[in-house]
Amino acid sequence: MKNPLFSKLFQGCYGLEEFTTEILAGVLRSNQALLDSFVNKVLGIEGDNFVVNTQHTYQDLTINMVFSNDETLCFLENTVQAVVKEQTAHMEKCQAFLLAEQQEYSNVYLRYCSKYYDVQPIKGIDFTQFRWTDVCTFLESYLENPLVSAFIDFIEENNMKGITELNTDDLVAISTLSDTLMKMDDCLDSVAAQFTMLFGYPSQGAPKKTLERLKLLVELNSYRMMKQDILSGGGGWSEITLCFDYEKLTGTSTHLAVWYWCDRAHNQYELLRDIFRQKKHIFSIQQGFLFEERPIGLRIIIQKPLTAFEKEPNQLQAIHDWFVKTLKVFRKFANKTPELNWNIPH
């Protein structure tokens, strides 16, 4: 890596999306002409003398990046591993707020940046979406700025830039894809009975559902089995997921991962967050524990690098055992929190 500045700083940061947002803002603030050009060419908005703020709060909304000048207000939401259905409700709230601000600002805009072709069904406002690869393409004209080069290196290291070429090594990897999927299926299917006993039958990625798992891999960068609506009450999405996670939140290795996710819009969100803070020790004593709180929800994660199993004499059995052990930690949290209205087997 040519410039490891941001990668070194990231070692102590658990939220890839938030960290990337902050360093992008820092890069843009380093040069007013760069900031204005980004707004003009990437966001597609005319004007100059823009300022950028991050994690700005408007009422109950937290916006990743806010670009503004005397006449213009633009909200930019950045994602790496967000599900469309998770993000859409938040984007619609952003739209409603921006439209209400038209009395103060002549021009209001909503923008969305994602790692994948993550189509958002937003209408009724000037809305455009783009990918991190588009951000990098723009910044490549400013490589003389050391912060820009460090940012691009960071994006590449975290596999957010996108595919630029297809070579012989890629074709060899594709040729082994079927065997790899079969092995991952064996691992997930081997714990399906324990998963069902603890949390109910998987609603997505159930045993023998290879095509469904493959679709989730393409959309979410993880090969998974999951159960949704584990918290009763509605209002938003909740799930427990068990997967091979390729998102690489904390490094370059593929991880085994188990997590709880709950939308901020869920009726039990605040109760879950408050109780988690009280019972955090159930998870924090486990190696690989992470907690993410995003504008759209929270995630409680335990993960382990796949490389940690390389020296195991029976790797598939070791992976099976880790998944089962970790699922029991998540069930222990549910058992210790009867205040939450869990939708899982008794």
C-alpha positions in Angstrom: 0.0 0.0 0.0 1.4 3.4 -1.0 -0.1 5.5 1.7 -1.3 3.6 4.8 -2.4 6.8 6.8 -6.1 6.1 7.0 -5.7 2.4 7.3 -3.6 2.8 10.4 -6.2 5.2 11.9 -8.9 2.8 11.1 -7.5 0.0 13.3 -9.3 1.5 16.3 -12.5 2.3 14.5 -15.4 -0.2 14.3 -17.7 1.6 11.7 -16.4 1.5 8.2 -19.2 3.7 6.8 -18.8 6.3 9.5 -15.0 6.4 9.2 -15.1 6.6 5.4 -17.6 9.5 5.6 -15.4 11.4 8.1 -12.2 11.0 6.1 -13.9 11.9 2.8 -15.2 15.1 4.5 -11.7 15.8 5.8 -10.2 15.4 2.3 -12.7 17.7 0.7 -12.2 20.4 3.4 -8.5 20.4 2.7 -9.1 22.4 -0.4 -12.0 24.7 -1.2 -11.6 24.2 -4.9 -11.7 20.4 -4.5 -14.8 20.7 -2.3 -16.6 22.8 -4.8 -15.6 20.6 -7.7 -16.8 17.5 -5.9 -20.2 19.1 -5.4 -20.3 20.3 -9.1 -19.1 17.1 -10.7 -20.0 14.2 -8.4 -23.1 15.5 -6.8 -24.1 17.3 -10.0 -25.0 20.6 -8.2 -23.9 24.1 -9.5 -22.4 26.7 -7.3 -19.4 27.5 -5.1 -18.3 28.3 -1.6 -19.8 25.1 -0.2 -19.2 23.8 3.3 -19.6 20.2 4.4 -20.7 18.8 7.8 -20.9 15.2 8.9 -23.3 13.3 11.1 -25.5 16.4 11.3 -28.7 16.1 13.3 -32.0 17.5 12.1 -34.8 16.7 14.6 -34.8 12.8 14.7 -32.6 12.5 11.5 -28.8 12.1 11.5 -27.4 12.8 8.0 -24.0 11.4 6.9 -22.9 14.5 5.0 -24.5 17.9 4.5 -23.3 20.2 1.8 -24.6 23.8 1.8 -24.1 27.4 0.8 -26.4 30.4 1.0 -28.8 29.0 -1.7 -28.3 25.2 -1.6 -28.8 22.4 0.8 -27.8 18.8 -0.1 -28.0 15.6 2.0 -25.6 12.8 1.1 -26.1 9.3 2.6 -23.1 7.0 2.3 -23.4 3.2 2.6 -21.2 0.2 2.4 -23.3 -2.7 3.7 -26.9 -1.4 3.9 -29.9 -3.3 2.7 -32.2 -1.3 0.3 -35.2 -1.9 2.5 -33.2 -0.7 5.5 -32.1 2.5 3.8 -35.3 3.5 1.9 -37.3 4.6 5.0 -34.4 6.8 6.1 -34.1 8.3 2.6 -37.8 9.1 2.5 -37.5 11.0 5.8 -34.6 12.9 4.4 -36.7 13.8 1.4 -39.6 15.0 3.5 -37.3 17.2 5.6 -35.5 18.7 2.5 -38.8 19.6 0.8 -39.9 21.4 4.0 -36.7 23.4 3.9 -37.4 24.9 0.5 -38.6 28.2 2.1 -35.1 28.7 3.4 -33.0 27.3 0.6 -33.7 27.9 -3.1 -32.3 24.5 -4.1 -32.5 21.2 -2.2 -31.0 17.9 -3.3 -30.8 14.3 -2.0 -27.9 12.1 -3.0 -27.0 8.5 -2.2 -23.6 6.8 -2.5 -23.2 3.0 -2.2 -20.8 0.3 -2.9 -23.1 -1.7 -5.1 -25.8 -0.9 -7.7 -28.3 -0.3 -4.8 -31.3 1.3 -6.5 -33.3 3.6 -4.3 -37.0 4.3 -5.4 -36.9 8.0 -4.5 -39.1 10.4 -6.5 -40.5 13.9 -5.9 -37.1 15.5 -5.3 -33.9 16.1 -7.2 -32.3 12.7 -6.4 -29.2 11.0 -7.8 -27.2 8.0 -6.7 -23.7 6.9 -7.5 -21.0 4.5 -6.2 -17.7 4.8 -4.3 -16.0 3.9 -7.6 -17.4 7.2 -9.0 -15.9 9.1 -6.1 -12.5 7.5 -6.7 -12.6 8.3 -10.4 -13.2 12.0 -9.6 -10.5 12.1 -7.0 -7.9 10.5 -9.3 -7.5 13.9 -10.9 -6.2 15.3 -7.5 -3.5 12.7 -6.7 -1.0 15.4 -6.0 -2.9 16.0 -2.7 -1.5 13.4 -0.3 -4.8 13.1 1.5 -6.5 12.2 -1.7 -4.0 9.5 -2.5 -4.3 8.1 1.0 -8.1 8.1 0.7 -8.1 6.2 -2.6 -5.6 3.6 -1.1 -8.0 3.2 1.8 -11.0 2.7 -0.5 -9.1 0.1 -2.5 -7.9 -1.8 0.5 -11.4 -2.1 1.8 -12.7 -3.3 -1.6 -15.0 -0.3 -2.1 -13.6 0.9 -5.4 -15.2 -1.7 -7.6 -13.8 -4.0 -10.3 -11.4 -2.4 -12.8 -10.2 -5.5 -14.7 -10.8 -9.3 -15.1 -7.5 -11.3 -15.2 -6.4 -14.9 -15.3 -6.4 -15.2 -11.5 -10.0 -14.0 -11.4 -11.0 -16.7 -13.9 -9.3 -19.4 -11.9 -11.2 -18.2 -8.8 -14.5 -18.3 -10.7 -13.7 -21.9 -11.8 -13.6 -23.0 -8.1 -16.8 -21.0 -7.1 -19.0 -24.1 -7.2 -16.8 -26.0 -4.8 -16.6 -23.0 -2.5 -20.4 -22.5 -2.4 -20.8 -26.2 -1.6 -18.4 -26.0 1.3 -20.2 -22.9 2.7 -23.5 -24.6 2.2 -22.3 -27.6 4.2 -21.2 -25.3 7.1 -24.5 -23.3 7.2 -26.7 -26.4 6.8 -24.8 -28.2 9.6 -25.9 -25.6 12.1 -29.5 -25.1 10.7 -31.0 -27.4 13.4 -29.4 -25.5 16.3 -30.3 -22.2 14.6 -33.9 -23.3 14.3 -34.1 -24.6 17.9 -32.7 -21.3 19.3 -34.3 -18.7 17.0 -36.8 -20.4 14.7 -36.6 -21.7 11.1 -34.6 -19.3 8.8 -36.7 -16.9 6.8 -33.9 -16.4 4.3 -31.0 -18.6 3.3 -32.5 -21.7 4.7 -30.9 -25.2 4.1 -30.7 -26.1 0.4 -31.5 -22.5 -0.6 -28.2 -22.0 -2.5 -29.6 -19.6 -5.1 -31.2 -17.4 -2.3 -27.9 -17.3 -0.4 -26.0 -16.4 -3.6 -28.4 -13.6 -4.3 -27.8 -12.3 -0.7 -24.0 -12.6 -1.3 -24.3 -10.4 -4.4 -26.5 -7.8 -2.7 -25.0 -7.8 0.8 -21.5 -9.2 0.5 -22.2 -12.0 2.8 -23.2 -15.7 2.3 -25.9 -16.0 5.0 -28.7 -17.7 6.8 -31.0 -15.4 8.7 -34.3 -15.1 10.7 -36.1 -11.8 10.4 -38.7 -10.3 12.9 -36.9 -11.7 15.9 -38.3 -8.8 17.9 -42.1 -8.4 18.0 -43.8 -5.0 17.7 -43.1 -4.0 14.2 -42.3 -0.6 12.8 -39.0 -1.7 11.4 -36.7 -4.6 10.4 -35.1 -6.9 13.0 -33.0 -10.1 12.3 -30.4 -12.5 13.5 -27.9 -13.4 10.8 -25.2 -16.2 10.6 -22.9 -15.8 7.7 -19.6 -15.8 5.9 -19.0 -12.1 5.8 -17.0 -10.6 3.0 -17.5 -7.0 4.0 -14.2 -6.8 5.8 -15.2 -4.3 8.5 -12.0 -4.7 10.5 -9.4 -5.9 8.1 -8.8 -7.7 4.8 -9.9 -11.2 5.9 -13.2 -12.9 5.3 -15.0 -13.5 8.6 -17.5 -15.8 10.1 -20.1 -13.6 11.7 -23.3 -13.7 13.8 -25.2 -10.5 14.5 -28.4 -9.0 15.7 -29.7 -6.1 13.6 -32.6 -3.7 14.5 -33.9 -0.7 12.6 -34.1 2.6 14.4 -37.7 2.7 13.3 -38.5 -0.5 15.2 -40.9 -0.1 18.1 -38.4 -1.8 20.4 -35.2 -0.1 19.2 -34.6 2.3 22.1 -35.4 -0.4 24.6 -33.0 -2.8 22.9 -30.3 -0.2 22.8 -30.7 0.7 26.5 -30.8 -2.9 27.7 -27.8 -3.8 25.5 -25.8 -1.1 27.3 -26.7 -2.8 30.6 -26.0 -6.3 29.4 -23.1 -5.5 27.1 -20.8 -7.8 29.1 -22.5 -10.9 27.6 -21.0 -10.0 24.3 -17.9 -7.9 25.2 -16.2 -10.9 26.8 -16.3 -12.7 23.5 -13.4 -12.3 21.0 -14.4 -10.5 17.9 -17.3 -8.4 19.5 -18.3 -5.2 17.7 -21.2 -2.8 18.1 -22.4 -0.5 15.4 -25.0 2.2 15.8 -25.9 3.8 12.5 -28.4 6.5 11.5 -30.8 3.7 10.4 -30.2 1.1 13.1 -27.9 -0.9 15.3 -25.9 -4.1 14.9 -24.4 -6.3 17.6 -21.7 -8.5 16.1 -19.4 -11.3 17.0 -17.0 -12.3 14.2 -13.8 -14.4 13.6 -11.4 -14.4 10.7 -11.7 -17.4 8.4 -7.9 -17.6 8.4 -8.0 -18.5 12.1 -9.3 -21.9 11.1 -6.4 -22.7 8.7 -4.5 -24.9 11.2 -7.5 -26.8 12.4 -7.3 -30.5 11.6 -11.0 -30.5 10.8 -11.8 -27.1 9.6 -15.5 -27.6 8.8 -16.1 -29.1 12.2 -14.3 -26.2 13.9 -16.4 -23.7 11.9 -19.5 -25.6 12.9 -18.5 -25.5 16.6 -17.8 -21.7 16.5 -21.1 -20.9 14.9 -23.0 -23.0 17.5 -21.1 -21.5 20.4 -21.7 -18.0 19.1 -25.4 -18.6 18.5 -25.7 -19.6 22.1 -24.2 -16.3 23.2 -26.9 -14.4 21.3 -29.6 -16.7 22.7 -28.2 -16.1 26.2 -28.7 -12.4 25.7 -32.3 -13.0 24.7 -32.9 -15.2 27.7 -31.4 -12.5 30.0 -33.7 -9.8 28.6 -37.3 -10.8 29.2 -38.2 -7.1 29.0 -37.8 -7.3 25.2 -40.6 -9.0 23.4 -38.7 -11.7 21.5 -40.3 -13.6 18.7 -38.2 -16.7 19.2 -38.9 -20.3 20.4 -39.4 -20.6 24.2 
